């Protein structure tokens, strides 16, 4: 029987750092600014600490233009005195939404023929913020666009990592070479996800256990020691509680080693009070979701099928799902309330959040339409949707009975997507008949202004004009000639 007296209490003197952060959004639902009032150290007075305001701007395509960081030394986030600010520009893009230059126009991005970044400029690498000796990152890919290799030189030492894949297309092994030293990490899986159940790093076995909520809860070493994972509401691992293999009931936990803190897009907050506690797989930002960020990947995050760069808030390769985010390279522009854990789709943390849940991705999921393409690359026309977000322009080529045909098509596609393609998770994405109805209304509303009689008649003729011509000959041709001439 458990003895309630057999418990040892601890006063945690090295407590977490207090903070107060408020978020503001623009009319498109994008994160516009963060007022970050974080204490300078453990136990420090929050009101006496500086306030840092990070402000983001975007262009009409949803691409980040600038990031301005203003530090208010007096702690007044809205004050105008004692303010120092820096600004980084990210507004160099081509017509396919690809960044071409690093922030501030320094350094160049290099792409292969499939639109995948093969070289990142040094100023846009995660290590450059703390070590200006960091060079650019070079990347390689498998034929299916999954990351194959990562390499970077910092302070004259090159670290390169090469991945292999298992039969399911998940990362199997990662061989890292730093200088003359080489190590290999092998991931093993127990289900269909890309979260390893256990790893073997040069003979050292580590197991990972989930909490009752499905997030990472415990890390177990081969010697019986363990680390309890503590995460914030966003899913970032802020610290771990180590438990020795020799621990007794009265002395189970040894204490907290350190604390981690991250900005909204995943960059570590600078300062001596921040200590990364991610472990061998680098479970820090979104670590509860087992998204890995390590030095072996040059600070880039393994986000499902793609690599994510927290400095720029972008992926290094094209989105495998058209319309998954604002652009083919962007991470969700509301990183507080949305995830893209698999590199495919932006997903809201809450299943239902008013009508605001209905974004471009849900619209395209329900309708099956993708954004327009032309010879110059991806071309997107953004327009404010009824939900307050910006959606992609879609082209609905319907000859007649547009409303009825559209509703039926959306209903079938939404049901098929929920039931077979994505399973239970897709129900949260398409949200059942509500999305079907809204998608139908938006399809009708949006396609209506784009309808042009001349083009419409041409499409009708291409669909059934030839069979009718064969039957009625000259009279039908005369009708089409007059009809087209009227417009």
N, C-alpha and C positions, 0 to 999 in steps of 0.2 A: 504494500500500500504506500502511496506517495505521502511523505511527511512534509507538510507545509513549512515546518521549521527548518528543513534542510535546504535552505535557499540562501545564497549569498547575494546581497545587493551591492550595486556599484554606482558611485557618483561619477557620471561622465563629465570630466573636466574639459576634455578636448571636444566640445560639442560642435555640431555643424555651424556653419556661418549663416547668420540671419540675412534674409533678403526680402525685398518688396519689389515685385516687377508688375508693371501694368502694360497692356498691349492695346494698340490702336490699329484700325483697319481702314482701307480705302473703300470706295463704293463697289469695287469688284471683289471684296472679301479677302484681299491680299494684306498680309501683315505690313503696315506702313511704318510703325515705330514701336520701340520698346523702351520704356523708362525703367532702367535697371538700378535699383537702389540696394546695393549689396554691401554688407559690413566689411570693413577692411581686414578684420581678423576674427578669430574665435572669441566670442564674448564681447566684441566691440559694440559700441553704441551705434545703432543703425542710423539714427538721425544725424549723427556727426560725421558720417561717411559720405564720400562723394557720390553723386548720382551720374550714371552714364546713360545717355540717350542715343540709341542706334536707330537711324531713320533710313528707310529704303524707298527708292523710287523705281518705277517700271515703265516700259514703253507700252504701246497699244497691243503688242503681241504677248505681253506678260513677261518679257525679258527684263532681268534686273539691269538698271541703268547706273545707279549710284548707291553707295553705303556711306552715310555720314555718321561719325561717332563724335558726340559732344560730351565732354566731361565737365560737370558742374561741381566745382570744388567745395562750395558751401552746402552741398546736399540738396539744394532746391532744384528739382528736375525741370521746373518751368522758369527758373530765374534767368536773368540776362547778364549778370555780373559774375566774374570769376569763371568764365567759360572758355575752354580750349577745345578746338575741334579739328578733326582730320576727315578727309573725304577720299574715297576710292571710287573710281569710275569703272564700269563694266559694260560700256555701251558700244563696243566694237563687235558687230555681228555681220554675217553675210545674209543673203536672201533665204538661206535654209536654216536660219536661227542659230548657226554655229558661231561661238565666240572665236574671233580671229586673233585678238591681241590680249595680253595679260592686263590686269588692272592698271589704270593709268596709261595704257598704251605701251607698256613695257613688255618685251618678249612676244613670241609668236606661238600660236597653237599649230600643230601639224596633224593632218587627217589622212587616213587611207581612203581608198576608192569607195568604201562602204560607209563613210561618214564617222568613223571611229577615231577618237583622239589617240594618236601614237606618241605625241610629245606635248607636255605641259610646260609653260614658261615658269621659271623659278619663283617669280613674285606671286603666282597663284598656287603654290604648293603649301601644304600644311606646315612643313618644317620651317619655311622661310620667316614666319612671324616671330620665331624665337631664335633663329640662327640664319643670319644672312649669307652664310657660306653654303647654304643648301642650293643645289643646282636644280635643273629641270627634271621632270619625271618622264621616263619613257615607258610605253605600254605596248603589250602584244595581246592578241586575241585568238581564240579558237574560231573555227569556221562558223559556229553558231553564235558568235558575238560574245561569248562568255570570256571573262578576263583570263589570259594565259600567263602573262608575265608583268612584273612591275620592277623598275630599277631607278635608283636615285643616288647621287653622290653628295655627301655632306661632309664638310671639313676634310675633303680629299679621300674619304673612304666610301666605296661604292657598296650599296646593299641591293641585291637583286633576288627576287623570288619568282619561282616558276611553279605553276599549278598543274596538276593532272586531274582528270575527271573520272567519276565512276559511270556505270552504265546508265544511271538516271540523270546524268549531266550535272551532278553536284561536285563540289570541290572534294577531291579525295586526298591528295597529298600536296604539301607546299614545301619545296626545298629552297631554303634561303642561304645565300652566300654573302658574308660580310667580310671583306678583305680576303683572308685565307681560311676563315672558319666557315663550316657548312653545318646546317642542322635541317632536320626534316620533321614536319608535323603532319600526321596522318589523321584524318577525320573519319569516324565511324558513325553510322546512322542506324536508328531503330525504327523509324517510320518514314513516311513519304516527304517530310519537310526537309529544309536545308539546314536545320539546327542539329549539330552533332550530339549524339548521346554520350560519346566519350572520345578522347583524343590520345594519341601516342606521340609524344615529342621526344625523339631520341631515347626511347625506352621508358619515359616517364608517363604513366597513365593518369589521366584526369577524367572524371565523370561529371556530367552535368544533369541536375535534376530540376524539374519544373515545380513551381508552386501550384497551389490549388487553382489559381487564376490563369495558369498556363504560361506565365512568364518564368524566367530563370530565377530559381530560388536558392539553389545550393550547388556548390562546387566541391567535389570529393576527390581527394588525392589517394594514391595507392597505399600510403602508410596509415590511412584512417583519419587523417586530419581533414578539416572541412572549412569552407568559407560560406557564411550566410550572406546572401546578396540583398542589399537594401537599395531600392530604387525610388525615384520620385514619381509623381503622377504622370509625367510624360513618358516614363519608361527608361530613363537614364539611370545607370548604376552610379549612385553617389558615394557608396562606400561598401565595404564588406566587413563582416565580423568573423575573425579567424577563431576556429575551435581546434585545439590541439588534440592529437590522437590519445594523449595520456591524460586528458582532462577528466575530472571527477564531477560528481553532481554539484559539489559546493564550489567548484572553480571551473566552470565549463568554458566560458569565453575569456580570452586574454585581453580584449579591448579592441578599439578601432584603430586601424593603422593610419588612415588618412581619408581625405574627402576629395571628391571630384565635382567639378562644376562646368557647365557648358552653356554656350550661347544658344539661341533659338535654332540656328542652322547646324549646330554640332561642333563648332570650334571650341576648344578648351578656353575657359576664361583665364586670362593672364593674372599672375600674382603668386606670391610665395605661399599663400594659404591653400592653393589648389594642388592636390596630389592625385595623379591618376592611379586607380586601383583596379584596372580592367583585367589583370591576369594575362595568361599566355595567349588567349584569343582576343584580348583587347576589348572586353565588354564594358564600354564606357557609355558614350552617347547612344541611346536606344539599346543599351546592353541587355536590358531585361527582355528585349525581343531577340537577343542573341545576334545582333548586328556587330560585326567585328571590325575594329580599327586598331591597327598595330604599326610598329615601325617597319615590319616586314613588308607591309603594303604602302610604305612611304606616307603614312597618315591618312590614306584614302580608306573609305569605309566599304566593306563588302556588303552591298545592299542587294541581296538576291542575285539576279542575273547581271547586274551592272556594278561598276565602281562609282562611288559618290565622293565628291570633293566639297568638304564643308566650307572652304575658303570662298568659293564662288557660288555655292548653293546649286551646283549642276552635276549631272552625271557625265561620264566620259564617253558615252556611246548613245546611239539613238534608242528611243523608247521602242520596245518591241510591239507595243500596242498603240496604234494611232489614236491620239486624243487622250492618252493616259494622264498627261499633265498639260500645263499652259503651252509649253513647247516640247519638242522631242528630246531636249537635254535637261529641262528644268526639273528640280525637286519642287514639291508643292509650295506655292507662294504663301501658304498659311501653315508654316511648319509646327505651330503650336497645337493646332486642332486637326491636322491631317498627317498621314503617314504615306510613305511609298516603300514598304519594307521589302518587296520582291523586285523592285525596279520596273514594274509594269503599270500599276495603277495608283492614283492618289485615293486614299480611303480615309473617311472621317473617323475620328476616335469614337464618337458617339454614333449609334445606329440611326437615330433620328434627331435632327436638330432643326426643327421647323422646316420651312421650305428651302432654307439655305443649303441643305444637303445636296440640292439638285444642281450639279455643275456640268461642265462640258463633257466630262467623262461619263456620267450617268446617262446623259442624253445620247451620246454615241453608242454606249452599251445597249440601250434600249432600242435604238433605231437601226443599228447596224451600219450607219453611215460613217465614213471617215472624212477627214478634212481634205480639201481640194489639193491637187498637185499640178504643177506645170513644169515646163522644162527648166526653170530656174531653181526648182527645189520646192520646199513646202511653202504654200501660200495660204495664210489664214486671215479671214476677215472677222474681227471680234465685234460682237454687239452685246449690249446689256440684256441679259435674260430676265425673266420674271422673278427669278430667285435672287437677283442682285449680284450675280456673278457674271463673268464673260464666258460666252460659249462659242464654239467653232461655227463658222458658216458651213452649212451643209447644202447639198444640191439634191432636191427631191424631184426626180423626173417622173411625173405621173400624168398620164394622159387625161383621165377622167375619174370621177368618183374618188376624189383625192382624200376626203375626210374618212369615208368608210374603209377604203383600201388601206389607208395609213393606219387606222386603229387596229385592223386585223393583223397587218404585218407586224406592228410593234408588239401586239399581244403575243403572237406566236414566237417572235424572237426573244422577248423578255422571258417567257416561260421556258423556252428551250435553253436559254443561257442559264437560268436559275437551276433547272432540273438536271442538266447534263454537263454543261461546260464548266461551270464554276461551283456547283453544288450549293451547300448552305451559305457559303460566304457571299455568293453572288446575289442572294436574296437581299442582303444588306446593301448591295451595290445598286440593284435595280429597284428595290423597295416595292416590289409587287405591282398591283394594278395602278397605284397612284402614279408611279413613274410612267407606266404605259399611257395613262390618260393625259398626263402633262406633256409627255413627249409627242403625243398625237397633236395636242393643241399647239405646241411650239412648232411642230413640223408644218402644220397648216399655216400658222401665222407667219413663220419665217420664209416659207417657200412662196407664199402668195405675192409679196412685192417683187420677187425675182422672176415671176412668170412673164414671159414675153410671147405674144401671140404668134409671131413668125416662127420662133424656135419651137413653140408648142405644136403648131401645125406640122412642122417638119418631123417632129418626133411621132406624131400620130400617123403621118404618111408612111414613115419608115416602118411602123409597126404593122399596119394593115392596108397601106395604100396599094401595094403591089398585087395582093390577091383581088382587091376590088377592081383595080385597073384591068386585070385579066378578064374579069367578068363583064365590066361595063365599058371598057375601052375609052373611046374619045370623050364621052360625057364626063367621066371621072377626071380625066386629065384637064378638061376645061374648068371643072369645079376647083381643082387645086390651084390652077393658074390664077383664077379670079380671087380666090381666098387669100393667097399669098400676096397678090398685088394690092389688096386692100390695106395691107400693113406696110 
